[in-house]
Amino acid sequence: MENAFLSETIVFTKESVLTDYRVARISRECSLLVRKEVFAGRAKFGIYGDGKELCQLALARAMKPGDFISGYYRDQTIVAAVGDLTWTQYFAQLYGHPDIAFDPHTGGRAMINHHATRWLDENGEWVDQTKLYNSVAGVSSTAGQMPRSIGLAYSSKLYRNLPELEAISEKFTNNGNEVCFSTIGDASTSEGMFLECVNAAGVLQIPLVMSVWDDGYGISVPSEYQTTKSSISKALAGYQRNEDGAGVEIFTVKAWDYVGLMEVYQKAATLARDLHIPSLIHVEEVTQQQGHSASGSHERYKSAQRLQFELDYDCNLRFRQWILSEGIATEEELNEIDLEAVKEAKRSQKVAWNAYMASIKPEREDLLSLLYQTAAETVNGAEVKKIAEELRKAINPIHHENVVAARKALRALRHENSPAKEGLKAWLSKADVLNDERFNSNQFSNSKYSPLKVQAVEAQYEMDSPLVDGREILNKNFDNWFKTDPRVFILGEDVGKIGDVNQTLAGLQEKYGELRITDTGIREMTIVGQGIGAAMRGLRPIIEIQYLDYIFYPFATLSDDLACLQYRTVGGQKAPLIVRTRGHRLEGIWHSGSPMSVLLGGLRGIHLCVPRNMTQAAGMYNTLLSSDDPAIVIECLNGYRLKERLPANLFDTKVPLGVPEVIREGRDITIVTYGSMCRIVMEAARQLENMDISVEVIDVQTLMPFDISHKIVESIKKTNRVIFADEDMPGGASAYMMQQVLDEQNAYRYLDSKPICLAAVPHRPAYSSDGDYFSKPNAENVVDAAYALMTEFNPSKFPPIYT
């Protein structure tokens, strides 16, 4: 074949080879410019993909529309090669341009090389993923991209093997043929996330191709300190599929071997696409021409021999030599491409920088005009003029420098009034709105499917509504969801065969099959990852963390990936995953968890539901499965066998998020609580009633969102006293509730006594019923706290009890 090179399995034409060479060269030149821009002070941080151009091109050429890349923060060549990234967008992200028209991946919210294909239109509706090369929103935490890759690949298995999904699969699959490609640096393969994913992929047999870029170092630490046998492929040899059983196909290939890379990636992609066999591709002898990042120099820790190796085995140089040796192109042709690459990189950088500066200039010019006008009209004009001059002379000023100048000027004018000052106030007010949208928006869904827009439907009861175990209510409700919505599935430890440890799923696996109610190994990280990836592909997974205490295992994935997904893509991606777990009171150190402060501090972006009983839990699941935000539902561990009346409209009930419920009215003290503490507080309220103390009990129902209509402050206006009670440690959720009510709702204005936080002791609870009693708040604690407030108010009527 003329102008073609024939390998074992692939035909390389002159056109295809030179197209790849062109992409590799432009990518390299852009990497070099990134470093220069950081050192010039126009960007804050740079990390780049130099040395990985060929392996990334091979991966890109193995991708097809509908595939996914769950990538590493050096994968610029992949995303550019498949057309999901322009080099102008690449530099816009470097500068942090907060406009999705220029950085559609993250709107300037993530540092360079964090890619995210926009899956949602302006109304929050899914676009057709099958026509896209899908980049999943990048994360910086090493190995953080791995868990969701399990779910992205697992979804292909579900779409291929569940006929009932056909009706809803049009935008998400072509018969499960989609492959997920994940990438990771060699040093990060030491992370538990990676190792758990390799095992899960081998067990599940899913179309996942894992690429390890092995450059011999983890920043400055060489591989002999990182990886057993200094080789991840050798270390994982036991996972190799063979006659002993299914597993993972393992390939090794050199980063500078263009032909070998292309062949290996085509083989791995075919195994994954056709047979759903996972693969690990260990790409060896990767180089880093500029070191790890713009924050340091690799000359400090690499030997002279290694530095020379970086030059000699530069994949782009080797690619060029191969092209010449095979006679595919001439030196002159390649030189021309090299010059074009330099020009294109500079052009893209310049366009991106000018657009970024142009986006800031109008607000700056308006502010400068106002500052000079103010300086001419006010007594403190000299100080204001100085502020204006500093802003005018600033090199490359960005948004916050404009705001700083406006605030300084208004402080200088705090004793004056003038029309110009009013203009400054108006400018700052407008800037606050714009910058809030630029940097703080889209933490949750803004679509019509937001759970905050779901209409509440209260439980209705008939005269003969039966009393049943709480677990039966959940069982009936889940049964209805599996029957009516094929997208819904649940997976976790012990959920299938035995119907979960509390029997809320009893009999459902037999009814709906193992792919709808799926037992997993003890691997919380990848259970969460399976759920995130599946939710990204249009399914509605419920994943179970058996006990709340074990949410720490996948916490990094929940926090770094799921919680900030919509925020870091400016509403471009979503994963409406429901995490189901159980917590609060039961037995001992590891099965009585209520670490709400950890969840509240680390999982902003995930709704946190804390139902007091199973009817409430069912209503929350109904709300969440009708909406498009992620959430955690913490069921009460000791509530599954408590009796509840079965609502006649169970399947229609919906508990609104962020709306507390007054479960007992009173006049003297408001007690704000949730979950299992509701029963404790209600028992205390009955005892206090016998002491002529009337308690109003409020169940917040959800901690995030928290009382969006400010219902609690209305109760405090009536009672003028408040206790915040929960099972977290001191300073945790009780303090959070106090802050929300006193600070956000300004309830301090209506208090006649100091607000009280009633929490657990500052350690994990001891075992046994005595441990529960003495470690967590009990009814007597609540009674004593409430009584003490009334003693302070009226000691003659409520004399001290213990002193």
Buried (B, 14 or more C-beta within 10 A) or exposed (E): EEEBBEEEEBEBBBEBBBBBBBBBBBBBBBBBBBBEBBEEEBBEEBBBBBBBBBBBBBBBBBBBBBBBBBBBBBBBBBBBBBEBBBBBBBBBBBBBBBBBEBBBBBBBBBBBBBBBBBBBEEEBEBBEBBEBBBBBBBBBBBBBBBBBBBBBBBBBBBBBEBEBBEEBBEBBBBEBBBBBBBBBBBBBBBBEBBBBBBBBBBBBBBBBBBBBBBBBBBEEEBBEEBBEEBBBBEBBEEBBBEEEEEBBBBBBBBBBBBBBBBBBBBBBBBBBBEEBBBBBBBBBBBBBBBBBBBEEEBEEBBEEEBBEBBEEBBBBBBBBEBBBEBEBBEEEBBEEBBEBBBEBBEEBBEBBBEBBBEBBEEBBEBBBBBBBBBBEBBEBBEBBBBBBBBBBEEEEBBBEBBBBBBBBBBEBBEEBEBEBBEBBBEBBEEBEEBBEEBBEBBBBBBBEBBBBEBEEBBBEEEEEBEEBBBBBBBBBBBBBBBEEBBBBBBBBBBBBEEBBBBBBBBEBBEEBBEBBBBBBEEBBBBBBBBBBBBBBBBBBBBBBBBBBBBBBBBBBBBBBBBBBBBBBBBBBBBBBBBBBBBBBBBBBBEBBBBBBBBBBEBBBBBBBBBBBBBBBBBBBBBBBBBBBBBBBBBBBBBBBEBEBBBBEEBBBBBBBBBBBBBBBEBEBBBBBBBBBBBBBBBBBBEBBEEBEBBBBBBBBBBBBBBBEEBBBBBBBEBBBBBBBBBBBBEEBBBBBBBEBBBEEBEBBEBBEBEBBBBBBEEEBBBBEEEBBBEBBBBBEBBBBBBBBBBBBBEEEEBEEEEE
